[in-house]
């Protein structure tokens, strides 16, 4: 066997091993050639990114002006935090895979020892960021709730405002009392005025000098007065209807008397003195009248006509004729009408002259009108 040379010494062998490991770990030219060259960003991509950023800024400004930016921002950040937490959970559940080249046997433990601290640091950093964002969001929501409660809380009232309010309430109370007193006084005055109007019209009815048309007008005004009870108003309306019916009936009787008086035509006697030819003599003769004496029938017709006209005037004044005189006048009128209709086959009983047999009924109704007014004056009707 030959002895080892100096080239085969242990030092030279160790140096060869180190150079071999360094050569294996260094990248070769072929690896550099096989790696893809980084792509250069074009100017068109930059413009598109700028346009997108401008659009996003415009949308964010519009949302901020309308008050919807903060809710949208909070919802987006919450979704991002949720997605990041899901990714962290997924990364923690799956073991990390490391690709090791066959030739890098020496550098494998170094790569493993460097990746584990970085991954743990990243997880701690993300957890810290999530905790900080959650705290920020919670503080923002608490501040929003506090601001809302503060805005809804009524402002504090000072003692001066309370005193002013109490004085205003007291002033209003005094005004209400004064208005109530004035209202009661006005109601009392109105009631007194209504009572006075009622008493005045009742005195018109009770007055013996009042005529039937005046009674009708007084009862009509009473029925229209305010403040009457239902029974009083119905009684006043009934009295008004009664008075109006009697006024119309009285007018019909007066018209009938005037009509029959005009129908009784008496003959006119002519002057029997001759008219001379000479004017002076005719003037002297015209100063005298010479007529033929009226007959008995003419005197009777004239007397009957005068009596009918006189009865019509007395009815206007409500001066009622005596019962016997009226019946005699009515009988004479019937006979005269029968005589004027001589030759015509007309029954005397069937002749309607439009005059009553007596005035007892209308006098009783007038007495009823006055008696009712007298009861009202003394408070008999409530």
C-alpha positions in Angstrom: 0.0 0.0 0.0 1.1 3.5 -0.7 1.2 6.2 1.8 -1.3 9.1 1.5 0.0 12.2 0.1 -0.5 15.7 1.3 -3.4 16.2 -1.1 -5.2 13.4 0.5 -4.9 14.9 4.0 -8.1 15.5 6.2 -7.9 19.2 5.7 -8.0 19.0 2.0 -10.9 16.6 2.1 -13.0 19.0 4.4 -12.3 21.9 2.1 -13.5 19.9 -0.9 -16.8 19.0 0.9 -17.5 22.7 1.8 -16.9 23.8 -1.8 -19.2 21.1 -3.1 -22.0 22.1 -0.7 -21.6 25.8 -1.6 -21.7 24.9 -5.3 -24.8 22.8 -4.8 -26.6 25.5 -2.8 -25.7 28.4 -5.3 -28.2 28.9 -8.1 -27.0 27.9 -11.6 -27.2 29.9 -14.7 -29.8 27.5 -16.1 -32.1 28.1 -13.1 -31.8 31.8 -13.6 -32.6 31.4 -17.3 -35.6 29.2 -16.5 -37.2 31.7 -14.1 -39.7 34.0 -15.8 -38.9 37.6 -16.1 -41.1 40.0 -14.2 -43.7 41.7 -16.2 -43.6 45.5 -16.6 -46.8 47.4 -15.8 -48.1 49.4 -18.6 -49.2 53.0 -18.5 -52.8 51.9 -19.5 -53.1 49.9 -16.3 -52.1 52.9 -14.2 -54.8 55.0 -15.9 -57.4 52.4 -15.2 -56.4 52.2 -11.6 -56.5 56.0 -11.2 -60.0 56.2 -12.8 -61.3 53.5 -10.5 -59.8 55.3 -7.5 -61.5 58.5 -8.6 -64.9 56.8 -9.0 -64.5 55.2 -5.5 -63.7 58.6 -4.0 -66.7 60.2 -5.7 -69.1 57.5 -4.5 -67.6 57.8 -1.0 -68.2 61.5 -1.0 -71.8 61.2 -2.1 -72.4 58.6 0.6 -70.8 60.9 3.2 -73.0 63.8 2.1 -76.1 61.6 2.4 -75.1 60.2 5.8 -74.8 56.6 4.5 -71.0 56.4 4.3 -70.3 55.4 7.9 -72.9 52.6 8.1 -71.6 51.2 4.8 -67.9 51.5 6.0 -68.8 49.7 9.2 -70.6 46.9 7.4 -67.6 46.5 4.9 -65.0 46.4 7.8 -67.1 43.9 9.7 -67.2 41.6 6.6 -63.5 41.9 6.1 -62.7 41.1 9.7 -65.0 38.1 9.5 -63.4 36.8 6.4 -59.9 37.3 7.8 -60.8 35.4 10.9 -62.2 32.6 8.8 -58.9 32.5 6.8 -56.8 32.4 10.1 -58.9 29.5 11.4 -58.4 27.6 8.1 -54.6 28.3 8.2 -54.4 27.1 11.8 -56.3 23.9 11.1 -54.2 22.9 8.0 -50.4 22.2 8.6 -47.9 24.2 6.6 -46.4 22.5 3.7 -42.8 23.2 2.7 -41.3 22.2 -0.6 -37.6 21.2 -0.2 -35.3 20.6 -3.2 -33.4 17.3 -3.2 -30.1 19.1 -3.3 -30.9 21.5 -0.3 -30.4 18.9 2.4 -28.3 21.2 4.5 -30.6 24.3 4.3 -33.9 22.4 5.3 -33.7 22.8 9.1 -32.9 26.5 8.6 -36.0 27.2 6.5 -38.3 25.4 9.0 -36.9 27.4 11.9 -37.5 30.7 10.1 -41.1 30.1 8.9 -42.7 29.1 12.2 -42.0 32.4 14.1 -43.1 34.5 11.2 -46.5 32.6 11.0 -47.1 33.0 14.7 -46.2 36.7 14.5 -48.6 37.2 11.7 -51.4 35.4 13.6 -50.8 37.5 16.7 -50.7 40.6 14.6 -54.0 39.8 13.0 -55.6 38.9 16.3 -54.4 42.2 17.7 -55.9 44.1 14.7 -59.2 42.3 15.1 -59.3 43.0 18.8 -58.5 46.7 18.1 -61.1 47.0 15.4 -63.7 45.3 17.6 -62.9 47.7 20.4 -63.1 50.7 18.0 -66.4 49.5 16.6 -67.8 48.9 20.1 -66.6 52.3 21.3 -68.1 53.9 18.2 -71.5 52.2 18.8 -71.4 53.2 22.4 -70.6 56.8 21.5 -73.5 56.8 18.9 -75.9 55.5 21.5 -74.7 58.0 24.1 -75.1 60.8 21.5 -78.6 59.6 20.6 -79.6 59.5 24.3 -78.1 62.9 24.9 -80.1 64.3 21.9 -83.3 62.7 23.1 -82.8 63.9 26.7 -84.9 67.0 27.3 -83.0 70.1 28.1 -82.7 71.2 31.7 -85.3 73.7 32.9 -84.1 76.5 35.1 -86.0 77.8 38.1 -86.6 81.1 36.3 -88.4 79.2 33.5 -90.5 77.3 36.0 -91.5 80.5 37.8 -92.4 82.2 34.5 -94.5 79.2 33.5 -96.3 79.2 36.8 -97.0 83.0 36.5 -98.4 82.4 33.0 -100.6 79.6 34.2 -101.9 81.9 37.0 -102.6 84.7 34.6 -104.5 82.4 32.3 -106.5 81.1 35.3 -107.5 84.6 36.2 -108.5 85.4 32.6 -110.6 82.2 32.5 -112.3 83.3 35.8 -113.0 86.8 34.3 -114.4 85.3 31.1 -116.6 82.9 33.1 -118.0 85.8 35.2 -118.6 87.9 32.0 -120.3 84.9 30.4 -122.6 84.4 33.3 -123.4 88.1 33.3 -124.1 88.0 29.6 -126.4 85.0 30.0 -128.3 86.7 32.9 -128.7 89.8 30.7 -129.9 87.8 27.8 -132.4 86.0 30.0 -133.6 89.3 31.4 -134.0 90.7 27.9 -135.9 87.7 26.7 -138.2 87.9 29.8 -138.8 91.6 29.1 -139.7 91.0 25.5 -142.1 88.2 26.5 -143.8 90.4 29.2 -144.2 93.3 26.7 -146.0 91.1 24.2 -148.1 89.5 26.9 -149.3 93.0 28.0 -150.2 93.8 24.4 -152.5 90.7 24.3 -154.0 91.4 27.7 -154.8 95.0 26.9 -158.5 95.4 26.1 -157.7 98.0 23.5 -155.8 95.5 21.4 -157.5 94.2 18.3 -157.5 90.7 16.9 -154.7 91.4 14.3 -152.5 92.8 17.1 -153.1 89.6 19.1 -152.1 87.5 16.1 -148.9 89.5 15.6 -148.0 89.3 19.4 -148.5 85.5 19.5 -146.4 85.1 16.4 -143.5 87.0 17.9 -143.8 85.1 21.2 -143.6 81.8 19.3 -140.3 82.9 17.8 -138.6 84.1 21.0 -135.6 82.1 22.1 -135.4 80.6 25.6 -138.9 79.1 25.6 -139.6 75.5 26.7 -141.1 73.0 24.4 -144.5 73.3 26.0 -144.4 77.1 25.9 -143.5 77.2 22.2 -146.1 74.7 21.2 -148.8 76.7 23.1 -147.7 79.9 21.5 -147.8 78.3 18.0 -151.3 77.1 18.7 -152.5 80.5 19.9 -151.0 82.1 16.8 -152.8 79.7 14.5 -156.1 80.4 16.3 -155.7 84.1 16.1 -154.8 84.0 12.4 -157.8 81.8 11.6 -160.1 84.3 13.4 -158.6 87.3 11.7 -159.2 85.7 8.3 -162.8 84.8 9.2 -163.5 88.3 10.4 -162.2 89.7 7.1 -164.5 87.4 5.2 -167.5 88.6 7.2 -166.6 92.2 6.5 -166.3 91.5 2.8 -169.7 89.7 2.7 -171.4 92.7 4.5 -169.9 95.2 2.0 -170.9 93.0 -1.0 -174.5 92.7 0.1 -174.7 96.4 0.9 -173.5 97.2 -2.6 -176.1 94.8 -4.1 -179.0 96.7 -2.5 -179.5 99.4 -5.1 -182.1 102.0 -4.3 -183.8 104.0 -7.0 -182.6 107.6 -7.5 -185.5 110.2 -7.7 -185.1 112.7 -10.5 -185.6 116.5 -10.1 -189.0 117.5 -11.4 -188.4 121.3 -11.8 -188.3 122.4 -15.4 -185.3 124.0 -17.0 -186.1 127.6 -18.3 -184.6 129.0 -21.5 -183.1 132.1 -20.0 -179.8 131.6 -18.3 -180.5 133.9 -15.4 -183.8 132.1 -14.7 -182.1 128.6 -15.1 -179.5 129.6 -12.5 -182.3 130.6 -10.0 -184.2 127.3 -10.6 -181.0 125.2 -10.2 -180.8 126.6 -6.6 -183.8 124.5 -5.7 -184.5 120.8 -5.9 -187.9 119.2 -6.2 -188.0 115.5 -6.1 -190.6 112.9 -5.7 -190.9 111.4 -2.2 -189.2 107.9 -2.0 -191.5 104.9 -1.6 -191.6 102.6 1.4 -189.5 100.0 -0.3 -186.8 102.4 -1.2 -186.7 103.7 2.3 -186.4 100.1 3.6 -183.6 99.2 1.2 -181.7 102.4 2.1 -182.1 101.6 5.8 -180.9 98.0 5.3 -177.9 99.0 3.3 -176.9 101.6 6.0 -177.2 98.9 8.7 -175.0 96.5 6.8 -172.3 99.0 6.3 -172.4 100.0 9.9 -172.1 96.4 11.0 -169.0 96.0 8.8 -167.4 99.0 10.5 -168.2 97.7 14.0 -166.6 94.4 13.1 -163.4 96.2 12.3 -163.5 97.8 15.8 -164.5 94.4 17.3 -167.7 96.1 18.6 -169.9 93.1 18.5 -173.7 93.8 17.8 -176.3 92.4 20.2 -177.5 89.0 19.5 -181.1 90.0 18.8 -180.2 92.9 16.5 -177.8 90.8 14.5 -180.3 88.0 14.0 -183.0 90.6 12.9 -180.5 92.2 10.4 -179.5 88.8 9.0 -183.2 87.8 8.6 -184.0 91.0 6.7 -181.0 90.5 4.5 -182.2 86.9 3.6 -185.7 88.2 2.8 -184.4 91.0 0.6 -182.1 88.5 -1.3 -185.1 86.3 -1.9 -187.1 89.2 -3.2 -184.3 90.2 -5.5 -184.1 86.7 -6.8 -187.9 86.6 -7.4 -188.8 84.4 -10.3 -185.9 82.1 -9.9 -186.6 78.8 -8.3 -184.1 79.2 -5.4 -184.8 77.8 -1.9 -184.3 80.4 0.8 -182.7 77.8 3.1 -180.1 77.0 0.5 -179.0 80.6 0.2 -175.5 81.1 1.7 -174.8 84.7 2.6 -171.4 84.1 4.3 -172.4 85.6 7.7 -172.6 83.8 11.1 -175.7 83.4 13.1 -173.9 84.9 16.1 -170.5 86.1 17.2 -170.3 84.0 20.4 -167.6 81.6 19.0 -165.2 84.4 18.0 -165.6 86.2 21.2 -164.8 83.0 23.1 -161.7 82.5 21.1 -160.5 86.1 21.8 -161.1 85.5 25.5 -159.0 82.3 25.3 -156.1 84.2 23.7 -156.2 86.8 26.4 -156.6 84.3 29.2 -153.6 82.3 28.0 -151.5 85.4 28.0 -152.6 86.2 31.5 -151.5 82.8 32.7 -148.1 83.3 31.0 -147.7 86.6 32.7 -148.3 85.0 36.1 -146.1 82.0 35.4 -148.8 79.5 34.9 -147.1 77.8 31.9 -143.6 76.3 32.5 
